Amino acid sequence: MKKTYKIDVDCANCANKMEEAANKTEGVKKAVVNFMTLKMNVEFEDGVEPKAVMEDVLKNCKIVEDDCEIFF
């Protein structure tokens, strides 16, 4: 399953950190962050609950960039 989420991040480097953190989150097959459009495209592993995974993605992103936000 693939979903797109609106994000709020201040710079391209921070967006890159968010993408790396999202890709390291269990349940995420692949995540791509586009700083220009302020969107995160996430492909989930089979059988996971996207909302629960995205809560973990947000926690992991906040570790590397504390003022970022993901709207889901």
ZAMARRO-842923 format. One record per residue (C-alpha): x, y negated, z; residue in one letter; residue number from 1. Coordinates in nm, 4 decimals. Layout:
{x X | y Y | z Z | type A | seq NUM}
...
//
This chain:
{x 0.0000 | y 0.0000 | z 0.0000 | type M | seq 1}
{x 0.1243 | y -0.3498 | z -0.0872 | type K | seq 2}
{x 0.0139 | y -0.6749 | z 0.0720 | type K | seq 3}
{x 0.1162 | y -1.0393 | z 0.0437 | type T | seq 4}
{x 0.1410 | y -1.2682 | z 0.3465 | type Y | seq 5}
{x 0.1825 | y -1.6444 | z 0.3742 | type K | seq 6}
{x 0.4879 | y -1.7416 | z 0.5773 | type I | seq 7}
{x 0.6272 | y -2.0587 | z 0.7307 | type D | seq 8}
{x 1.0059 | y -2.0900 | z 0.7291 | type V | seq 9}
{x 1.2364 | y -2.3927 | z 0.7073 | type D | seq 10}
{x 1.5156 | y -2.2889 | z 0.4704 | type C | seq 11}
{x 1.6182 | y -2.0294 | z 0.2119 | type A | seq 12}
{x 1.8804 | y -1.8814 | z 0.4453 | type N | seq 13}
{x 1.6173 | y -1.8307 | z 0.7146 | type C | seq 14}
{x 1.3876 | y -1.6681 | z 0.4582 | type A | seq 15}
{x 1.6708 | y -1.4286 | z 0.3705 | type N | seq 16}
{x 1.7098 | y -1.3391 | z 0.7404 | type K | seq 17}
{x 1.3351 | y -1.2732 | z 0.7599 | type M | seq 18}
{x 1.3534 | y -1.0435 | z 0.4576 | type E | seq 19}
{x 1.6407 | y -0.8445 | z 0.6123 | type E | seq 20}
{x 1.4552 | y -0.8122 | z 0.9448 | type A | seq 21}
{x 1.1344 | y -0.7028 | z 0.7720 | type A | seq 22}
{x 1.3173 | y -0.4370 | z 0.5704 | type N | seq 23}
{x 1.4636 | y -0.2920 | z 0.8916 | type K | seq 24}
{x 1.1190 | y -0.2551 | z 1.0498 | type T | seq 25}
{x 0.9758 | y 0.0947 | z 1.0800 | type E | seq 26}
{x 0.6797 | y 0.1436 | z 0.8472 | type G | seq 27}
{x 0.8061 | y -0.1002 | z 0.5832 | type V | seq 28}
{x 0.9115 | y 0.0583 | z 0.2561 | type K | seq 29}
{x 1.0199 | y -0.2720 | z 0.0999 | type K | seq 30}
{x 0.9773 | y -0.6388 | z 0.1842 | type A | seq 31}
{x 1.0574 | y -0.9360 | z -0.0395 | type V | seq 32}
{x 1.0443 | y -1.2969 | z 0.0814 | type V | seq 33}
{x 1.0092 | y -1.5812 | z -0.1679 | type N | seq 34}
{x 1.1122 | y -1.9104 | z -0.0098 | type F | seq 35}
{x 0.9810 | y -2.1205 | z -0.2998 | type M | seq 36}
{x 0.6250 | y -1.9868 | z -0.2681 | type T | seq 37}
{x 0.6482 | y -1.9214 | z 0.1104 | type L | seq 38}
{x 0.5183 | y -1.5674 | z 0.0672 | type K | seq 39}
{x 0.6264 | y -1.2252 | z 0.1878 | type M | seq 40}
{x 0.5366 | y -0.9211 | z -0.0218 | type N | seq 41}
{x 0.5385 | y -0.6008 | z 0.1818 | type V | seq 42}
{x 0.5099 | y -0.2426 | z 0.0633 | type E | seq 43}
{x 0.4187 | y -0.0116 | z 0.3499 | type F | seq 44}
{x 0.5094 | y 0.3517 | z 0.4097 | type E | seq 45}
{x 0.2226 | y 0.5964 | z 0.3561 | type D | seq 46}
{x -0.0110 | y 0.6453 | z 0.6517 | type G | seq 47}
{x 0.0811 | y 0.3379 | z 0.8561 | type V | seq 48}
{x -0.1522 | y 0.0639 | z 0.9794 | type E | seq 49}
{x -0.0386 | y -0.2611 | z 0.8081 | type P | seq 50}
{x -0.1529 | y -0.4915 | z 1.0910 | type K | seq 51}
{x 0.0446 | y -0.2979 | z 1.3531 | type A | seq 52}
{x 0.3531 | y -0.2873 | z 1.1309 | type V | seq 53}
{x 0.3268 | y -0.6613 | z 1.0603 | type M | seq 54}
{x 0.3177 | y -0.7358 | z 1.4331 | type E | seq 55}
{x 0.6529 | y -0.5522 | z 1.4588 | type D | seq 56}
{x 0.7822 | y -0.7360 | z 1.1501 | type V | seq 57}
{x 0.6952 | y -1.0705 | z 1.3127 | type L | seq 58}
{x 0.8708 | y -0.9697 | z 1.6374 | type K | seq 59}
{x 1.1827 | y -0.8715 | z 1.4427 | type N | seq 60}
{x 1.1742 | y -1.1915 | z 1.2385 | type C | seq 61}
{x 1.1410 | y -1.4026 | z 1.5536 | type K | seq 62}
{x 1.4641 | y -1.2448 | z 1.6838 | type I | seq 63}
{x 1.6643 | y -1.3763 | z 1.3872 | type V | seq 64}
{x 1.4633 | y -1.6953 | z 1.3223 | type E | seq 65}
{x 1.2576 | y -1.8034 | z 1.6241 | type D | seq 66}
{x 1.0596 | y -2.0798 | z 1.4501 | type D | seq 67}
{x 0.9320 | y -1.8673 | z 1.1593 | type C | seq 68}
{x 0.5690 | y -1.7591 | z 1.1239 | type E | seq 69}
{x 0.3790 | y -1.4947 | z 0.9295 | type I | seq 70}
{x 0.0061 | y -1.5404 | z 0.8777 | type F | seq 71}
{x -0.1899 | y -1.2128 | z 0.8746 | type F | seq 72}
//
